[in-house]
Amino acid sequence: MIAVIAALLGVMLGFIIEPSVPVALQPYLPIAVIAALDAVFGGIRAKLDGIFDDKQFVVSFVSNVLVAALIVYVGDQLGVGGQLSTGVVVVLGVRIFGNVAAIRRHLFRA
């Protein structure tokens, strides 16, 4: 319950403060958000399966974001940033939808 309240407060603060992202980091933000969503949905699935581990969740969350950003950065340096960004989005999107499907099956037995 504390996490839900903290998340809601964080979202409200974001709307009030309206933080800006430096221009140099803007290409990496969407990829970082998708990587973070992958970790969150994986954590929800693990919680419903009864195998959630908070340390593993934090490591997964941070490493997903860093690895995804690193892949996009390397792609930018090689001149193929758009293609690698698309690849990261596709791979993480498949994982997100897989986790959401597992969550749906667990909650609705369907």
Secondary structure as GFF3:
##gff-version 3
##sequence-region A 1 110
A	DSSP	alpha_helix	2	17	.	.	.	ID=ss1
A	DSSP	three_ten_helix	23	25	.	.	.	ID=ss2
A	DSSP	alpha_helix	29	49	.	.	.	ID=ss3
A	DSSP	alpha_helix	54	78	.	.	.	ID=ss4
A	DSSP	alpha_helix	81	108	.	.	.	ID=ss5
###
